[in-house]
Amino acid sequence: MNVGISYETIKTVTAQMYERALKGIPRDARNALARAADGEGDSTARHTLHMMIRSADTARETGRFVCSDAGVPVYFVRIGAQARFEGSVRKAISDGFDELVATINPPLLPHVTNPLTLERGYKGRHMPLVTFDVVDDVDYVDITCSPKALGSGRWAALEIFSFPDLETIERFVLDTVIRAGSQPCPPVVIGVGIGGSFDYAAKMAKEATLRPIGQSSDEPILAAMETRLAAAINKTGFGPMGTGGDSTTMAVHIEYAAGHGFTPVAVCFNCWINRRTRVRLHNSGEVEVLE
């Protein structure tokens, strides 16, 4: 018997997702850091990568934050067309965040900022930031939590071109990475969105950062571009946390959409922690943890 997805479940689970994202790194990110350390030619960079892995492991074991900048809560909610709800989804996520602020240990710093007054706190317009999408033919809700902090958030960029060739697009991605330098806390995951409209390109870029590391685009042109860009970025010499070396990016992920003659290209970053947790809530009441 289908019981539906309750307000209480959404509130509890989304709060837990945010906390879990702050106190560990995804398995694919840890594996990518270990591979980078194994292949790193610079001794300082290699030592830095091992230190980062130990730091992440210690945070998970002791229940501490991997980074003191907890960022702000960002959720991507994919709603199955056959999912059934009890109560308000957005309110449940907001109430869960409020409850977490009051109970989490160590406490969260007040990073939620009013862009008009620069006042900081835990509440704010549209906070937590939630993006909704619909998935046909399923009866669950798929939620990803990807907290966003200053280091990686500051350096995202978008430019609109007219009928650009691939070389122009790749040059823009590289220019964006070079401007960012080591400030997004490398080795980073880089997401790129090509085409669509202004807002859709940015959405694709962010969603691209959530793709598992090691999973290439299923579009051959983009898969080849991902490989070329990753190789070029790792030759910039920024290295882990700016210490130099060969490990500036763990992955470049690119998505595209058809559009008009104008072509937006968006680039964004996830820092080395690559923070994200993912859960599916089923009509049956099952809570399926995916990441």
RABELRA-V278155 format. One record per residue. RES is the residue in three letters. PSI is psi as a letter, one per 40 degrees, with the letter a starting at -180 (none if undefined). OMEGA is omega as a letter, one per 30 degrees, with the letter a starting at -180 (999 if undefined). D_LAST is the distance of its C-alpha to the last C-alpha in whole Angstrom. Layout:
{{RES PSI OMEGA D_LAST} {RES PSI OMEGA D_LAST}}
This chain:
{{MET h l 27} {ASN h a 25} {VAL e a 24} {GLY i a 22} {ILE h a 20} {SER i l 21} {TYR d a 22} {GLU d l 21} {THR d a 18} {ILE d a 16} {LYS d a 18} {THR d a 16} {VAL d a 13} {THR d l 13} {ALA d l 15} {GLN d l 12} {MET d l 9} {TYR d l 12} {GLU d a 13} {ARG d l 10} {ALA d a 9} {LEU e a 13} {LYS e l 13} {GLY i l 11} {ILE i l 10} {PRO i a 7} {ARG d a 8} {ASP d l 10} {ALA d l 11} {ARG d l 13} {ASN d l 14} {ALA d l 15} {LEU d l 17} {ALA d l 19} {ARG d l 20} {ALA d l 21} {ALA d a 23} {ASP d a 25} {GLY e a 26} {GLU h a 27} {GLY e a 31} {ASP h a 31} {SER d l 32} {THR d l 31} {ALA d l 28} {ARG d l 27} {HIS d a 27} {THR d l 25} {LEU d l 22} {HIS d l 23} {MET d l 23} {MET d l 20} {ILE d l 18} {ARG d l 20} {SER d l 20} {ALA d l 16} {ASP d l 16} {THR d l 19} {ALA d l 17} {ARG d a 14} {GLU d a 17} {THR e a 19} {GLY f l 17} {ARG i l 19} {PHE i l 17} {VAL d l 17} {CYS i a 19} {SER d l 22} {ASP g a 21} {ALA e l 18} {GLY a l 19} {VAL i a 19} {PRO h l 16} {VAL h a 16} {TYR i l 14} {PHE h a 14} {VAL h l 15} {ARG h a 15} {ILE h l 18} {GLY h a 19} {ALA d a 23} {GLN e l 23} {ALA i a 21} {ARG h a 23} {PHE i l 23} {GLU h a 25} {GLY a a 26} {SER h a 24} {VAL d a 21} {ARG d l 22} {LYS d l 24} {ALA d l 21} {ILE d l 18} {SER d l 21} {ASP d l 23} {GLY d l 19} {PHE d l 19} {ASP d a 23} {GLU d l 22} {LEU d l 20} {VAL d a 22} {ALA e a 25} {THR e a 23} {ILE i l 20} {ASN h f 22} {PRO i a 22} {PRO i l 23} {LEU i l 22} {LEU i a 25} {PRO g a 26} {HIS e a 25} {VAL h a 25} {THR h l 28} {ASN h a 31} {PRO e a 32} {LEU d a 35} {THR e a 36} {LEU e l 34} {GLU h a 33} {ARG i l 30} {GLY a l 29} {TYR e a 26} {LYS i l 27} {GLY i a 28} {ARG h l 28} {HIS e a 25} {MET h f 23} {PRO i l 20} {LEU h a 20} {VAL h l 18} {THR h a 19} {PHE i l 19} {ASP i a 19} {VAL h l 20} {VAL h a 19} {ASP i l 22} {ASP f l 23} {VAL i a 19} {ASP f l 20} {TYR i l 16} {VAL h a 15} {ASP h a 11} {ILE h l 10} {THR h l 9} {CYS h a 10} {SER g a 11} {PRO i a 14} {LYS h a 17} {ALA i a 20} {LEU d a 23} {GLY d a 23} {SER d a 21} {GLY d a 22} {ARG d a 25} {TRP e l 26} {ALA i a 24} {ALA i l 27} {LEU h l 29} {GLU i a 32} {ILE h a 34} {PHE i l 36} {SER h l 38} {PHE f a 38} {PRO i l 36} {ASP i a 36} {LEU d a 33} {GLU d l 35} {THR d l 35} {ILE d a 31} {GLU d l 31} {ARG d l 33} {PHE d l 32} {VAL d a 28} {LEU d l 30} {ASP d l 32} {THR d l 29} {VAL d a 27} {ILE d l 31} {ARG d a 31} {ALA d a 28} {GLY b a 29} {SER e a 27} {GLN d l 26} {PRO e l 23} {CYS g l 22} {PRO i g 21} {PRO h a 20} {VAL i l 19} {VAL h a 17} {ILE h l 19} {GLY h a 19} {VAL h l 22} {GLY h a 23} {ILE h l 27} {GLY a a 29} {GLY b l 29} {SER i a 30} {PHE d a 30} {ASP d a 27} {TYR d l 25} {ALA d l 25} {ALA d l 23} {LYS d l 21} {MET d a 20} {ALA d l 20} {LYS d a 17} {GLU d l 15} {ALA d l 16} {THR e a 14} {LEU e l 11} {ARG h l 11} {PRO h l 10} {ILE h a 13} {GLY e l 15} {GLN h a 15} {SER i l 19} {SER i l 20} {ASP e l 22} {GLU h a 25} {PRO d a 27} {ILE d a 29} {LEU d l 25} {ALA d l 24} {ALA d l 27} {MET d l 27} {GLU d a 23} {THR d a 25} {ARG d a 28} {LEU d l 27} {ALA d l 24} {ALA d a 27} {ALA d a 29} {ILE d l 27} {ASN e l 27} {LYS e l 31} {THR d l 31} {GLY e l 31} {PHE d l 29} {GLY i a 27} {PRO h l 24} {MET f l 25} {GLY e a 28} {THR e a 30} {GLY i l 31} {GLY a a 30} {ASP e a 28} {SER g l 24} {THR d l 24} {THR i l 21} {MET d a 18} {ALA i l 18} {VAL h a 20} {HIS h a 18} {ILE h l 21} {GLU i l 21} {TYR i l 25} {ALA i l 27} {ALA i a 30} {GLY a l 32} {HIS a l 36} {GLY d l 38} {PHE h a 36} {THR h l 33} {PRO i l 31} {VAL h a 28} {ALA i a 26} {VAL h l 24} {CYS i a 21} {PHE i l 19} {ASN h a 16} {CYS a a 17} {TRP d l 16} {ILE d l 14} {ASN f a 12} {ARG h l 10} {ARG h l 7} {THR i a 5} {ARG h a 5} {VAL i l 7} {ARG h l 10} {LEU h a 13} {HIS i l 16} {ASN d a 20} {SER e a 20} {GLY e a 18} {GLU h l 15} {VAL h a 12} {GLU h a 9} {VAL h a 6} {LEU d l 4} {GLU none 999 0}}
